[in-house]
Amino acid sequence: MQMAIFRSRTWLSRAFSSLPSNLLRVCVVGSGPAGFYTAEKMLKAHPKAEVDILDRLPTPFGLVRSGVAPDHPETKIVINQFTRVAKNDRCMFLGNVNLGLSVSLKELRDLYHVVVLAYGAESDRVLGVPGEVGLLFSSGGGDLEGIHSAREFVWWYNGHPDCRNLAPDLQTTDTAVILGQGNVALDVARILLRSTAELATTDIASHALGALEKSSIRKVYLVGRRGPVQAACTAKELREILGIKDLYINIQDVDLQKSPMDEEEMRTSRIQKRVYELLSKAATSSPVSPTTGQRELHFVFFRKPDRFLESEKRNGKVAAVHFEKTTLKVDSGRQVAVGTGEYEDIESGLVLKSIGYKSIPVDGLPFDQHRGVVPNSRGRVLQTTSGDLLLLEEGLYVCGWLKRGPTGIVATNLYCAEETVVSIMEDLTQGPLVSTSTLSKPGREGLLELLDNRKVTVFPFSTWEKIDAEEKQQGSLKHKPREKLSSWQELLKVGSE
């Protein structure tokens, strides 16, 4: 990987001499890690690039602000790097600009030489089982109350304005079931189980902290379709949740039995081996039963949700998850979970689905609905494929989760952006953008005029700095790093002052 990046940077430096002298107008949609890394790489690669970063929120930084757990401040340090990018003389952040509402993709492509879509994944995959989407329960229509996606829950405790009013019920049940065993699932479980006194010193949203302080949740089930060898979390995240003070850990011994295929997976994956070792150690070192009032974390393997069950006492409220037991079967060299025809229920009034994020397409954008990504070749958006012939959408590129799916960590986007920018530079010097990049385009001036005509209030980076200062000032009164403004009304009010 390092050698590939070195070659990429060498190629970029050699390309400088053949660049056109005109100003290159570049628009990046999305201000999360993928967007900012793309902007940074583009500014370094092309000395005459003018880069505009658009985001539908008034606040920048995407999942670094709204996705990274509040008790992981070290991960958010990258904001300092992104701030330097935003303050570059050739870069401008334009917040409160919604692709598809404020401006269309076609309009952006007309205004800019290069458009890079990096707006991530703002929706969720669905299970498609009864009770999830209004099937087979008496109240009919909509999800059963008490079922949320993990994304919504994460946005809620991180102060994302879209989920300010989520109000998950943490008081009428003592049990939460989390479907999934990846890092997001572990984040959610940790927030539910960790001491609120510890969370109070983080930048967790105040409405979430208040709800957690009144929470009755004492038992959390992390449920996976496959076994502990296939658990999707990393050792770092797992070690952190296993280290919560005074937490009872339950893992069934039978689930820790390994097959020859499991052994092979562990030989080829250091991460899987380490995760299994941590789970095995936790199982053997945990007491037989919890003490009175002790919080509990149960790892449940080899179960897949079959349906959500409605409460007999409260119509429209989830009361349990009906699971089918699974076993592993080899399919195309990979172990997959298949049902056994045996079932069991886990009672719970709160269910959080951590089964994956999903990107949303916009008009005029080719989109692979099955994979949830934009079809692309090294970041170049593909119009269609016909045999070996790839038809490109000229000047249109993609980066981040929209490009590769919702996988990886923050730093993964750095390599992803590097690849996309290399593709752009190749197209500028020896590809389809050679001729069009010499033509004058309206770029930033044209976009600002269009948005002004539509009465769209643009929030530049200086507006974010006012919001940032206000949040830090309010946070200092509560001995927190910041007190997030978590409603659209608050953000727009402070931003407009």
NORQUIQUI-V705161 format. One record per backbone hydrogen bond with DSSP energy under -0.5 kcal/mol. NH is the residue of the N-H (numbers start at 0). CO is the residue of the C=O. E is the energy in kcal/mol with one decimal. If there is no record, write none. Layout:
# NORQUIQUI-V705161
{{NH CO E} {NH CO E}}
This chain:
# NORQUIQUI-V705161
{{4 0 -2.4} {5 1 -2.3} {6 2 -2.4} {7 3 -2.1} {8 4 -2.5} {9 5 -2.3} {10 6 -2.4} {11 7 -2.3} {12 8 -2.1} {13 9 -1.8} {14 10 -1.2} {15 11 -0.6} {15 12 -0.8} {16 13 -0.5} {17 14 -1.4} {18 15 -1.7} {23 47 -2.5} {24 22 -0.7} {25 23 -0.6} {25 49 -2.7} {26 113 -2.7} {27 51 -3.3} {28 26 -0.5} {28 115 -2.9} {29 27 -0.7} {29 53 -3.5} {35 31 -2.7} {36 32 -2.7} {37 33 -1.8} {38 34 -2.3} {39 35 -2.7} {40 36 -2.6} {41 37 -2.5} {42 38 -2.5} {43 39 -1.7} {44 40 -2.3} {45 41 -2.3} {46 44 -0.5} {48 45 -1.8} {49 23 -3.1} {50 48 -0.6} {50 89 -2.7} {51 25 -2.5} {51 49 -0.5} {52 91 -3.0} {53 27 -3.0} {53 51 -0.6} {54 93 -1.9} {60 30 -1.6} {63 60 -2.2} {64 60 -0.5} {64 61 -1.2} {65 61 -2.3} {66 62 -2.0} {67 62 -2.4} {71 68 -1.8} {74 71 -1.2} {75 71 -0.6} {75 72 -1.0} {76 73 -0.9} {77 74 -0.7} {78 75 -2.1} {79 76 -2.0} {80 76 -0.5} {81 77 -2.1} {82 78 -2.3} {83 79 -1.5} {84 80 -1.4} {85 81 -2.4} {86 82 -1.6} {87 84 -1.7} {90 87 -2.1} {91 50 -1.9} {93 52 -3.2} {94 92 -0.5} {94 458 -3.1} {95 56 -1.6} {96 54 -2.7} {97 95 -0.6} {98 96 -0.7} {99 102 -3.6} {100 97 -1.8} {101 97 -2.6} {102 97 -1.3} {107 103 -2.0} {108 104 -2.3} {109 105 -1.7} {110 106 -1.8} {111 107 -2.1} {112 24 -1.2} {113 24 -2.1} {114 394 -2.8} {115 26 -3.2} {116 114 -0.5} {116 396 -2.7} {117 28 -3.0} {117 115 -0.6} {122 357 -1.6} {124 355 -2.3} {129 305 -0.6} {130 134 -0.7} {131 128 -2.1} {132 128 -0.6} {139 136 -1.2} {140 133 -0.8} {143 130 -1.5} {144 315 -3.5} {146 143 -1.5} {147 145 -0.5} {147 350 -2.7} {149 352 -2.7} {152 148 -1.9} {153 149 -2.9} {154 150 -2.8} {155 151 -2.3} {156 152 -2.4} {157 153 -1.5} {158 155 -1.0} {159 154 -2.8} {162 159 -1.6} {163 160 -0.9} {165 162 -1.6} {169 167 -1.0} {175 218 -2.5} {176 349 -2.6} {177 175 -0.5} {177 220 -3.4} {178 176 -0.6} {178 351 -2.6} {179 177 -0.8} {179 222 -2.9} {185 181 -2.0} {186 182 -2.4} {187 183 -2.5} {188 184 -2.3} {189 185 -2.5} {190 186 -2.2} {191 187 -1.9} {192 188 -1.7} {193 189 -2.5} {197 194 -0.5} {198 194 -1.8} {199 195 -1.9} {200 197 -1.1} {201 198 -2.1} {202 69 -0.6} {203 198 -0.5} {204 156 -2.4} {208 204 -2.3} {209 205 -2.4} {210 206 -1.6} {211 207 -2.6} {212 208 -2.2} {213 209 -0.9} {214 211 -0.9} {215 169 -3.7} {216 169 -0.6} {217 173 -2.7} {218 173 -2.0} {219 295 -2.3} {220 175 -2.7} {221 219 -0.5} {221 297 -3.0} {222 177 -2.7} {222 220 -0.7} {223 299 -2.6} {227 254 -0.6} {229 226 -0.9} {230 227 -0.8} {232 180 -0.7} {237 233 -2.3} {238 234 -2.8} {239 235 -1.7} {240 236 -1.9} {241 237 -2.3} {242 238 -0.9} {243 240 -1.3} {246 243 -0.9} {247 294 -2.8} {249 296 -2.5} {251 298 -0.5} {254 251 -0.9} {255 251 -0.6} {255 252 -1.3} {256 253 -1.0} {262 258 -2.3} {263 259 -1.9} {264 260 -2.3} {265 261 -2.3} {266 262 -1.7} {267 263 -1.5} {268 264 -1.0} {272 268 -2.0} {273 269 -2.3} {274 270 -2.6} {275 271 -2.3} {276 272 -2.2} {277 273 -2.2} {278 274 -2.3} {279 275 -2.7} {280 276 -2.4} {281 277 -2.2} {282 278 -2.1} {283 279 -1.9} {284 280 -1.8} {285 281 -1.0} {293 290 -2.0} {294 245 -0.7} {295 217 -3.1} {296 247 -2.9} {297 219 -3.1} {298 249 -2.4} {298 296 -0.5} {299 221 -2.9} {299 297 -0.7} {300 298 -0.5} {301 225 -1.9} {302 223 -2.2} {303 323 -2.4} {305 321 -3.5} {306 321 -1.5} {307 129 -2.8} {308 319 -2.8} {310 316 -3.5} {316 313 -1.8} {317 144 -2.7} {318 308 -3.3} {319 308 -1.2} {320 345 -2.2} {321 306 -2.9} {322 320 -0.7} {322 343 -3.3} {323 303 -3.0} {324 341 -3.0} {325 301 -2.0} {326 337 -2.2} {328 335 -2.7} {330 333 -3.3} {333 330 -1.4} {335 328 -3.0} {335 333 -0.6} {337 326 -2.6} {339 324 -2.3} {343 322 -2.2} {345 320 -2.0} {347 318 -2.1} {348 174 -0.9} {349 174 -0.8} {350 145 -3.0} {351 176 -2.6} {352 147 -2.7} {352 350 -0.5} {353 178 -2.6} {353 351 -0.8} {357 122 -2.4} {358 371 -0.6} {364 361 -1.8} {365 363 -0.5} {367 372 -3.1} {368 366 -1.0} {371 367 -2.3} {372 367 -1.0} {373 401 -2.7} {374 372 -0.5} {376 379 -2.3} {377 375 -0.5} {379 376 -2.0} {380 378 -0.5} {380 395 -2.0} {381 374 -2.9} {382 390 -3.8} {383 390 -0.9} {385 388 -2.2} {388 385 -2.2} {389 387 -0.5} {390 383 -1.8} {390 388 -0.6} {391 389 -0.6} {392 380 -2.9} {393 391 -1.0} {395 392 -2.2} {396 114 -2.9} {397 378 -2.0} {398 116 -2.2} {401 398 -0.7} {402 399 -1.3} {403 399 -2.3} {404 400 -2.4} {406 404 -2.3} {411 408 -0.9} {412 408 -0.7} {412 409 -1.3} {413 410 -1.3} {414 410 -1.0} {415 411 -1.8} {416 412 -2.6} {417 413 -2.2} {418 414 -2.0} {419 415 -1.9} {420 416 -2.8} {421 417 -2.2} {422 418 -1.9} {423 419 -2.1} {424 420 -2.6} {425 421 -2.4} {426 422 -2.2} {427 423 -1.9} {428 424 -1.6} {429 425 -2.8} {430 426 -1.0} {432 426 -1.3} {433 426 -0.6} {433 430 -1.7} {435 431 -0.6} {436 432 -2.1} {437 434 -1.0} {438 435 -1.3} {442 110 -2.7} {444 441 -0.9} {445 441 -1.0} {446 442 -2.3} {447 443 -2.8} {448 444 -2.0} {449 445 -2.1} {450 446 -2.8} {451 447 -2.2} {452 448 -2.2} {453 449 -1.2} {454 451 -1.5} {455 450 -2.8} {456 454 -0.6} {457 455 -0.7} {458 94 -2.3} {459 457 -0.7} {462 459 -1.0} {463 459 -1.4} {464 460 -2.0} {465 461 -1.1} {466 462 -2.1} {467 463 -3.3} {468 464 -2.1} {469 465 -2.2} {470 466 -2.6} {471 467 -2.3} {472 468 -2.2} {473 469 -2.4} {474 470 -2.3} {475 471 -2.1} {476 472 -0.8} {477 474 -1.6} {478 475 -0.8} {479 474 -2.7} {482 470 -2.2} {483 481 -0.6} {485 483 -0.8} {490 486 -2.5} {491 487 -2.8} {492 488 -2.1} {493 489 -2.5} {494 490 -2.3} {495 491 -1.3} {496 492 -0.7} {496 493 -0.8}}
